[in-house]
Amino acid sequence: MTRNLQKAIGYEFKDHTLLENALSHSSYANEHRCQSNERLEFLGDAVLELVSSDFLYHEFDYITFFLSCQHFYTYFFKTIVA
């Protein structure tokens, strides 16, 4: 399975077990007694949060950022209530 994926994307991973873990959902891992992707997913979420926070911090001043967040939450909650 992973060899076909690597061939399709044109990249060969050094650690094949890491790739298999990344592609293993927790429901599959529980049934087949292998590691799931939850730890890698958590790490990926943390990296995305760090990158997006750094971008927002350097791209916007506090007032602009605050107003855009306020606009987002107002729109979000109006959509949920409606």
N, CA, C and O atoms as a DFTB+ gen file, in Angstrom:
328 C
 N C O
     1  1       0.827      -1.194       0.000
     2  2       0.000       0.000       0.000
     3  2       0.871       1.258       0.000
     4  3       0.660       2.151      -0.820
     5  1       1.841       1.338       0.904
     6  2       2.641       2.556       1.003
     7  2       3.568       2.727      -0.201
     8  3       3.877       3.852      -0.593
     9  1       4.006       1.627      -0.779
    10  2       4.890       1.729      -1.963
    11  2       4.138       2.369      -3.140
    12  3       4.700       3.190      -3.865
    13  1       2.876       1.990      -3.325
    14  2       2.077       2.593      -4.401
    15  2       1.883       4.088      -4.162
    16  3       1.960       4.886      -5.096
    17  1       1.634       4.461      -2.916
    18  2       1.456       5.869      -2.582
    19  2       2.736       6.652      -2.847
    20  3       2.701       7.731      -3.438
    21  1       3.855       6.107      -2.411
    22  2       5.134       6.784      -2.621
    23  2       5.440       6.952      -4.106
    24  3       5.959       7.983      -4.532
    25  1       5.116       5.937      -4.876
    26  2       5.329       6.012      -6.319
    27  2       4.422       7.073      -6.940
    28  3       4.846       7.816      -7.825
    29  1       3.173       7.140      -6.474
    30  2       2.209       8.098      -7.024
    31  2       2.603       9.543      -6.734
    32  3       2.415      10.420      -7.577
    33  1       3.152       9.795      -5.537
    34  2       3.520      11.180      -5.189
    35  2       4.964      11.506      -5.559
    36  3       5.392      12.656      -5.459
    37  1       5.715      10.486      -5.989
    38  2       7.088      10.727      -6.420
    39  2       8.047      11.024      -5.286
    40  3       9.011      11.770      -5.457
    41  1       7.783      10.442      -4.130
    42  2       8.655      10.657      -2.966
    43  2       8.767       9.350      -2.192
    44  3       7.767       8.674      -1.951
    45  1       9.992       8.999      -1.802
    46  2      10.184       7.801      -0.997
    47  2      10.550       8.194       0.430
    48  3      11.531       8.902       0.657
    49  1       9.761       7.734       1.373
    50  2       9.982       8.032       2.782
    51  2      11.121       7.176       3.326
    52  3      11.252       6.004       2.974
    53  1      11.933       7.768       4.177
    54  2      13.039       7.036       4.790
    55  2      12.527       6.024       5.807
    56  3      13.048       4.912       5.897
    57  1      11.513       6.405       6.569
    58  2      10.963       5.545       7.608
    59  2       9.565       5.096       7.179
    60  3       8.596       5.842       7.323
    61  1       9.468       3.888       6.658
    62  2       8.189       3.382       6.152
    63  2       7.179       3.156       7.275
    64  3       5.975       3.283       7.054
    65  1       7.650       2.824       8.468
    66  2       6.717       2.607       9.581
    67  2       6.048       3.915       9.993
    68  3       4.887       3.913      10.403
    69  1       6.755       5.011       9.891
    70  2       6.171       6.314      10.202
    71  2       5.043       6.639       9.223
    72  3       3.999       7.158       9.619
    73  1       5.257       6.336       7.960
    74  2       4.212       6.551       6.959
    75  2       3.008       5.662       7.234
    76  3       1.869       6.116       7.123
    77  1       3.239       4.410       7.589
    78  2       2.141       3.506       7.906
    79  2       1.361       3.987       9.123
    80  3       0.134       3.893       9.148
    81  1       2.065       4.505      10.137
    82  2       1.386       5.060      11.311
    83  2       0.550       6.277      10.931
    84  3      -0.567       6.444      11.422
    85  1       1.081       7.118      10.066
    86  2       0.370       8.324       9.660
    87  2      -0.928       7.990       8.928
    88  3      -1.890       8.757       8.980
    89  1      -0.951       6.861       8.256
    90  2      -2.125       6.473       7.474
    91  2      -3.075       5.533       8.208
    92  3      -4.084       5.114       7.641
    93  1      -2.766       5.196       9.464
    94  2      -3.577       4.234      10.225
    95  2      -4.540       4.946      11.171
    96  3      -4.122       5.521      12.176
    97  1      -5.817       4.904      10.847
    98  2      -6.849       5.491      11.705
    99  2      -6.970       4.667      12.980
   100  3      -6.657       3.477      12.982
   101  1      -7.418       5.289      14.058
   102  2      -7.490       4.597      15.348
   103  2      -8.421       3.385      15.308
   104  3      -8.158       2.388      15.981
   105  1      -9.503       3.454      14.531
   106  2     -10.400       2.291      14.446
   107  2      -9.697       1.105      13.785
   108  3      -9.874      -0.036      14.213
   109  1      -8.907       1.365      12.754
   110  2      -8.133       0.301      12.104
   111  2      -7.059      -0.224      13.046
   112  3      -6.844      -1.432      13.141
   113  1      -6.389       0.686      13.741
   114  2      -5.311       0.294      14.653
   115  2      -5.832      -0.583      15.786
   116  3      -5.157      -1.527      16.197
   117  1      -7.016      -0.283      16.292
   118  2      -7.596      -1.101      17.356
   119  2      -7.917      -2.510      16.873
   120  3      -7.716      -3.479      17.605
   121  1      -8.408      -2.628      15.656
   122  2      -8.756      -3.936      15.120
   123  2      -7.529      -4.764      14.751
   124  3      -7.557      -5.991      14.850
   125  1      -6.453      -4.104      14.327
   126  2      -5.278      -4.816      13.825
   127  2      -4.072      -4.715      14.767
   128  3      -2.961      -5.110      14.413
   129  1      -4.303      -4.193      15.946
   130  2      -3.276      -4.092      16.979
   131  2      -1.979      -3.453      16.460
   132  3      -0.892      -4.022      16.554
   133  1      -2.143      -2.272      15.922
   134  2      -0.975      -1.494      15.490
   135  2      -1.146      -0.057      15.983
   136  3      -2.192       0.295      16.528
   137  1      -0.136       0.755      15.794
   138  2      -0.212       2.142      16.255
   139  2      -1.094       2.959      15.320
   140  3      -1.137       2.724      14.112
   141  1      -1.795       3.924      15.906
   142  2      -2.659       4.797      15.103
   143  2      -1.942       6.108      14.804
   144  3      -0.812       6.336      15.236
   145  1      -2.626       6.952      14.059
   146  2      -2.060       8.240      13.671
   147  2      -2.356       9.359      14.667
   148  3      -2.062      10.519      14.382
   149  1      -2.928       9.041      15.821
   150  2      -3.364      10.093      16.750
   151  2      -2.207      10.955      17.257
   152  3      -2.342      12.175      17.345
   153  1      -1.087      10.346      17.588
   154  2       0.060      11.134      18.069
   155  2       0.583      12.051      16.977
   156  3       0.912      13.209      17.237
   157  1       0.661      11.534      15.751
   158  2       1.120      12.354      14.633
   159  2       0.114      13.450      14.307
   160  3       0.495      14.564      13.951
   161  1      -1.167      13.131      14.430
   162  2      -2.212      14.133      14.194
   163  2      -2.109      15.258      15.221
   164  3      -2.235      16.432      14.873
   165  1      -1.883      14.902      16.478
   166  2      -1.724      15.897      17.533
   167  2      -0.515      16.791      17.245
   168  3      -0.592      18.012      17.382
   169  1       0.592      16.180      16.849
   170  2       1.789      16.944      16.520
   171  2       1.543      17.871      15.329
   172  3       1.961      19.029      15.337
   173  1       0.865      17.354      14.311
   174  2       0.553      18.174      13.138
   175  2      -0.337      19.355      13.483
   176  3      -0.133      20.460      12.979
   177  1      -1.321      19.127      14.340
   178  2      -2.196      20.221      14.784
   179  2      -1.401      21.291      15.519
   180  3      -1.634      22.485      15.332
   181  1      -0.458      20.858      16.359
   182  2       0.363      21.811      17.112
   183  2       1.246      22.635      16.171
   184  3       1.415      23.838      16.368
   185  1       1.802      21.989      15.158
   186  2       2.640      22.704      14.187
   187  2       1.805      23.710      13.398
   188  3       2.236      24.844      13.190
   189  1       0.615      23.304      12.960
   190  2      -0.262      24.237      12.234
   191  2      -0.658      25.425      13.097
   192  3      -0.714      26.556      12.615
   193  1      -0.933      25.171      14.372
   194  2      -1.277      26.264      15.272
   195  2      -0.105      27.227      15.435
   196  3      -0.293      28.443      15.434
   197  1       1.091      26.689      15.572
   198  2       2.281      27.523      15.713
   199  2       2.500      28.380      14.470
   200  3       2.752      29.580      14.583
   201  1       2.410      27.787      13.305
   202  2       2.641      28.515      12.057
   203  2       1.577      29.579      11.834
   204  3       1.898      30.712      11.473
   205  1       0.298      29.221      12.050
   206  2      -0.770      30.204      11.833
   207  2      -0.708      31.327      12.866
   208  3      -0.976      32.481      12.534
   209  1      -0.360      31.007      14.108
   210  2      -0.231      32.039      15.143
   211  2       0.906      32.994      14.816
   212  3       0.766      34.207      14.971
   213  1       2.022      32.456      14.367
   214  2       3.163      33.293      13.998
   215  2       2.798      34.210      12.834
   216  3       3.145      35.391      12.838
   217  1       2.103      33.671      11.846
   218  2       1.675      34.474      10.706
   219  2       0.757      35.607      11.146
   220  3       0.967      36.761      10.772
   221  1      -0.259      35.280      11.938
   222  2      -1.206      36.306      12.382
   223  2      -0.529      37.356      13.246
   224  3      -0.848      38.541      13.148
   225  1       0.400      36.933      14.090
   226  2       1.095      37.864      14.975
   227  2       1.913      38.871      14.168
   228  3       1.928      40.058      14.493
   229  1       2.586      38.409      13.129
   230  2       3.442      39.297      12.347
   231  2       2.694      40.035      11.237
   232  3       3.160      41.076      10.772
   233  1       1.567      39.526      10.816
   234  2       0.846      40.124       9.699
   235  2      -0.123      41.225      10.129
   236  3      -0.334      42.179       9.381
   237  1      -0.710      41.112      11.307
   238  2      -1.738      42.048      11.736
   239  2      -1.348      42.711      13.059
   240  3      -0.713      42.103      13.920
   241  1      -1.743      43.958      13.187
   242  2      -1.580      44.578      14.496
   243  2      -2.746      44.118      15.384
   244  3      -3.678      43.469      14.908
   245  1      -2.685      44.454      16.657
   246  2      -3.646      43.920      17.627
   247  2      -5.079      44.310      17.296
   248  3      -5.975      43.469      17.367
   249  1      -5.314      45.573      16.935
   250  2      -6.668      46.053      16.680
   251  2      -7.271      45.347      15.463
   252  3      -8.413      44.892      15.508
   253  1      -6.513      45.260      14.397
   254  2      -7.001      44.592      13.191
   255  2      -7.330      43.137      13.486
   256  3      -8.364      42.625      13.058
   257  1      -6.439      42.473      14.223
   258  2      -6.653      41.070      14.561
   259  2      -7.890      40.913      15.445
   260  3      -8.709      40.022      15.220
   261  1      -8.019      41.775      16.443
   262  2      -9.162      41.704      17.350
   263  2     -10.469      41.915      16.594
   264  3     -11.429      41.174      16.806
   265  1     -10.518      42.904      15.726
   266  2     -11.742      43.186      14.976
   267  2     -12.084      42.059      14.011
   268  3     -13.259      41.737      13.831
   269  1     -11.064      41.449      13.380
   270  2     -11.350      40.353      12.461
   271  2     -11.854      39.137      13.230
   272  3     -12.733      38.429      12.740
   273  1     -11.319      38.877      14.422
   274  2     -11.816      37.770      15.249
   275  2     -13.241      38.044      15.699
   276  3     -14.091      37.153      15.685
   277  1     -13.494      39.284      16.099
   278  2     -14.835      39.648      16.545
   279  2     -15.828      39.464      15.402
   280  3     -16.927      38.952      15.612
   281  1     -15.449      39.878      14.195
   282  2     -16.316      39.712      13.022
   283  2     -16.559      38.235      12.753
   284  3     -17.690      37.834      12.478
   285  1     -15.508      37.420      12.830
   286  2     -15.640      35.985      12.586
   287  2     -16.609      35.340      13.573
   288  3     -17.519      34.614      13.174
   289  1     -16.409      35.609      14.861
   290  2     -17.275      34.998      15.877
   291  2     -18.717      35.485      15.766
   292  3     -19.648      34.706      15.974
   293  1     -18.914      36.754      15.444
   294  2     -20.271      37.266      15.251
   295  2     -20.942      36.541      14.099
   296  3     -22.086      36.103      14.224
   297  1     -20.243      36.408      12.974
   298  2     -20.785      35.704      11.821
   299  2     -21.037      34.231      12.153
   300  3     -22.075      33.678      11.790
   301  1     -20.091      33.607      12.837
   302  2     -20.193      32.188      13.187
   303  2     -21.417      31.919      14.049
   304  3     -22.186      30.998      13.772
   305  1     -21.600      32.723      15.098
   306  2     -22.730      32.487      16.002
   307  2     -24.067      32.859      15.374
   308  3     -25.083      32.231      15.672
   309  1     -24.081      33.861      14.520
   310  2     -25.318      34.191      13.802
   311  2     -25.711      33.040      12.888
   312  3     -26.896      32.741      12.741
   313  1     -24.727      32.393      12.274
   314  2     -24.999      31.264      11.398
   315  2     -25.543      30.090      12.173
   316  3     -26.442      29.403      11.690
   317  1     -25.023      29.838      13.366
   318  2     -25.485      28.708      14.178
   319  2     -26.912      28.953      14.677
   320  3     -27.745      28.047      14.653
   321  1     -27.188      30.171      15.126
   322  2     -28.498      30.493      15.690
   323  2     -29.564      30.507      14.597
   324  3     -30.703      30.100      14.829
   325  1     -29.198      30.968      13.427
   326  2     -30.180      31.094      12.329
   327  2     -30.647      29.784      11.774
   328  3     -31.466      29.760      10.855
